[in-house]
Amino acid sequence: MKRAGKALRRGLEDAGVSQALLAYRTGISTKHINLVLQGKARLSVDVAVQIQAAVPGISAEGLLLLQLREELAEARRRRVSG
């Protein structure tokens, strides 16, 4: 989740979009956006699509793939160590 949050943060910075503006454009709370940016909240497909529609240059697929890869790596680490 942290990789997707970092990528989203970079995309917002590149587009000149603040968390507050993203919240306004998407209807998602600033608290939830901040949790996603910090990697503390999972990015849902619906939220990723809303973000893509609100911010030029951000890909829902790209964000979700980063999240999925991170989740797969974590699951594999748990399997090996467990």
Backbone as CSV, one residue per row, in Angstrom:
resi,resn,N_x,N_y,N_z,CA_x,CA_y,CA_z,C_x,C_y,C_z
1,MET,0.813,-1.190,0.000,0.000,0.000,0.000,0.862,1.261,0.000
2,LYS,2.066,1.131,0.552,2.922,2.310,0.612,3.378,2.753,-0.767
3,ARG,3.628,1.797,-1.665,4.063,2.172,-3.017,2.982,2.940,-3.748
4,ALA,1.751,2.489,-3.635,0.646,3.190,-4.294,0.483,4.588,-3.701
5,GLY,0.618,4.706,-2.405,0.520,6.013,-1.745,1.606,6.967,-2.211
6,LYS,2.826,6.449,-2.327,3.936,7.285,-2.800,3.710,7.715,-4.245
7,ALA,3.244,6.789,-5.080,2.978,7.114,-6.477,1.858,8.154,-6.579
8,LEU,0.838,7.998,-5.764,-0.258,8.963,-5.764,0.244,10.325,-5.324
9,ARG,1.060,10.368,-4.303,1.612,11.640,-3.818,2.399,12.341,-4.931
10,ARG,3.247,11.575,-5.623,4.017,12.154,-6.733,3.092,12.674,-7.831
11,GLY,2.057,11.886,-8.158,1.111,12.310,-9.187,0.376,13.581,-8.820
12,LEU,-0.005,13.688,-7.559,-0.675,14.906,-7.094,0.254,16.106,-7.180
13,GLU,1.501,15.898,-6.745,2.477,16.990,-6.805,2.714,17.418,-8.247
14,ASP,2.884,16.445,-9.139,3.122,16.751,-10.556,1.954,17.517,-11.174
15,ALA,0.747,17.196,-10.749,-0.448,17.845,-11.295,-0.796,19.139,-10.554
16,GLY,-0.092,19.410,-9.458,-0.389,20.601,-8.671,-1.711,20.514,-7.941
17,VAL,-2.061,19.298,-7.522,-3.343,19.064,-6.847,-3.080,18.745,-5.376
18,SER,-3.704,19.503,-4.493,-3.561,19.263,-3.056,-4.510,18.145,-2.608
19,GLN,-4.277,17.647,-1.407,-5.184,16.646,-0.837,-6.588,17.227,-0.715
20,ALA,-6.672,18.483,-0.307,-7.987,19.116,-0.145,-8.708,19.225,-1.483
21,LEU,-7.978,19.583,-2.543,-8.599,19.689,-3.862,-9.028,18.308,-4.368
22,LEU,-8.193,17.292,-4.127,-8.562,15.937,-4.521,-9.826,15.506,-3.786
23,ALA,-9.906,15.815,-2.504,-11.099,15.477,-1.724,-12.330,16.166,-2.307
24,TYR,-12.188,17.415,-2.652,-13.300,18.169,-3.233,-13.741,17.561,-4.567
25,ARG,-12.767,17.243,-5.414,-13.083,16.717,-6.751,-13.700,15.321,-6.718
26,THR,-13.325,14.529,-5.716,-13.771,13.137,-5.673,-14.894,12.876,-4.675
27,GLY,-15.033,13.731,-3.690,-15.996,13.479,-2.625,-15.475,12.514,-1.572
28,ILE,-14.194,12.194,-1.655,-13.538,11.313,-0.673,-13.013,12.201,0.449
29,SER,-13.132,11.759,1.680,-12.688,12.592,2.790,-11.176,12.810,2.745
30,THR,-10.754,13.973,3.210,-9.314,14.253,3.264,-8.616,13.261,4.194
31,LYS,-9.310,12.825,5.232,-8.726,11.849,6.149,-8.399,10.554,5.413
32,HIS,-9.336,10.073,4.599,-9.103,8.824,3.875,-7.986,9.005,2.845
33,ILE,-7.985,10.117,2.145,-6.923,10.383,1.177,-5.572,10.385,1.876
34,ASN,-5.497,11.025,3.020,-4.242,11.056,3.765,-3.810,9.664,4.191
35,LEU,-4.743,8.833,4.613,-4.412,7.459,5.005,-3.888,6.655,3.815
36,VAL,-4.465,6.856,2.637,-3.978,6.190,1.425,-2.571,6.663,1.104
37,LEU,-2.348,7.965,1.171,-1.027,8.524,0.875,0.036,7.989,1.825
38,GLN,-0.340,7.747,3.070,0.594,7.220,4.066,0.762,5.705,3.977
39,GLY,-0.058,5.058,3.163,0.002,3.607,3.061,-0.696,2.902,4.200
40,LYS,-1.565,3.613,4.896,-2.279,3.038,6.036,-3.680,2.561,5.674
41,ALA,-4.155,2.939,4.489,-5.470,2.491,4.018,-5.304,1.893,2.630
42,ARG,-6.016,0.817,2.404,-5.991,0.136,1.109,-6.764,0.966,0.092
43,LEU,-6.265,0.995,-1.118,-6.906,1.718,-2.204,-7.919,0.791,-2.867
44,SER,-9.187,1.172,-2.850,-10.209,0.353,-3.511,-10.232,0.684,-4.997
45,VAL,-10.815,-0.208,-5.773,-10.943,0.022,-7.216,-11.771,1.278,-7.465
46,ASP,-12.869,1.435,-6.753,-13.730,2.599,-6.948,-12.997,3.906,-6.660
47,VAL,-12.241,3.934,-5.570,-11.494,5.142,-5.215,-10.417,5.419,-6.257
48,ALA,-9.725,4.388,-6.712,-8.689,4.566,-7.731,-9.283,5.164,-9.004
49,VAL,-10.462,4.706,-9.397,-11.122,5.231,-10.599,-11.542,6.690,-10.383
50,GLN,-12.027,7.010,-9.198,-12.399,8.391,-8.890,-11.179,9.302,-8.962
51,ILE,-10.065,8.843,-8.427,-8.842,9.636,-8.447,-8.368,9.840,-9.882
52,GLN,-8.398,8.779,-10.668,-7.986,8.900,-12.073,-8.831,9.942,-12.809
53,ALA,-10.126,9.950,-12.547,-11.016,10.907,-13.205,-10.745,12.340,-12.742
54,ALA,-10.236,12.496,-11.530,-10.056,13.823,-10.949,-8.682,14.432,-11.202
55,VAL,-7.696,13.591,-11.510,-6.322,14.092,-11.625,-5.696,13.605,-12.928
56,PRO,-5.431,14.533,-13.843,-4.778,14.143,-15.094,-3.422,13.492,-14.825
57,GLY,-3.137,12.436,-15.558,-1.836,11.785,-15.430,-1.778,10.658,-14.415
58,ILE,-2.823,10.478,-13.637,-2.843,9.379,-12.668,-3.652,8.229,-13.251
59,SER,-3.075,7.038,-13.186,-3.704,5.841,-13.720,-4.221,4.970,-12.589
60,ALA,-5.505,4.665,-12.619,-6.075,3.756,-11.620,-5.378,2.402,-11.693
61,GLU,-5.160,1.917,-12.911,-4.501,0.621,-13.089,-3.101,0.628,-12.499
62,GLY,-2.372,1.711,-12.732,-1.012,1.808,-12.210,-0.975,1.769,-10.691
63,LEU,-1.860,2.535,-10.062,-1.915,2.550,-8.599,-2.285,1.176,-8.052
64,LEU,-3.292,0.552,-8.670,-3.754,-0.748,-8.187,-2.706,-1.843,-8.415
65,LEU,-1.972,-1.761,-9.512,-0.904,-2.745,-9.751,0.206,-2.615,-8.718
66,LEU,0.572,-1.395,-8.381,1.580,-1.196,-7.331,1.114,-1.808,-6.016
67,GLN,-0.140,-1.556,-5.677,-0.699,-2.100,-4.441,-0.723,-3.623,-4.475
68,LEU,-1.166,-4.189,-5.595,-1.249,-5.640,-5.725,0.126,-6.286,-5.608
69,ARG,1.115,-5.720,-6.279,2.473,-6.272,-6.200,2.994,-6.264,-4.769
70,GLU,2.734,-5.185,-4.055,3.165,-5.095,-2.665,2.442,-6.136,-1.799
71,GLU,1.150,-6.309,-2.022,0.390,-7.292,-1.259,0.845,-8.713,-1.567
72,LEU,1.157,-8.998,-2.826,1.663,-10.319,-3.199,3.011,-10.597,-2.549
73,ALA,3.891,-9.612,-2.566,5.206,-9.788,-1.948,5.062,-10.059,-0.449
74,GLU,4.163,-9.346,0.196,3.939,-9.559,1.633,3.379,-10.945,1.900
75,ALA,2.434,-11.390,1.078,1.855,-12.727,1.248,2.926,-13.798,1.072
76,ARG,3.809,-13.618,0.104,4.894,-14.587,-0.119,5.857,-14.608,1.050
77,ARG,6.164,-13.424,1.598,7.055,-13.374,2.778,6.418,-14.104,3.957
78,ARG,5.125,-13.909,4.161,4.444,-14.602,5.263,4.468,-16.109,5.060
79,ARG,4.283,-16.533,3.836,4.274,-17.971,3.522,5.631,-18.608,3.781
80,VAL,6.691,-17.923,3.392,8.044,-18.440,3.588,8.409,-18.471,5.057
81,SER,8.052,-17.407,5.784,8.436,-17.326,7.189,7.484,-18.080,8.101
82,GLY,6.306,-18.431,7.591,5.287,-19.056,8.424,5.335,-20.519,8.307
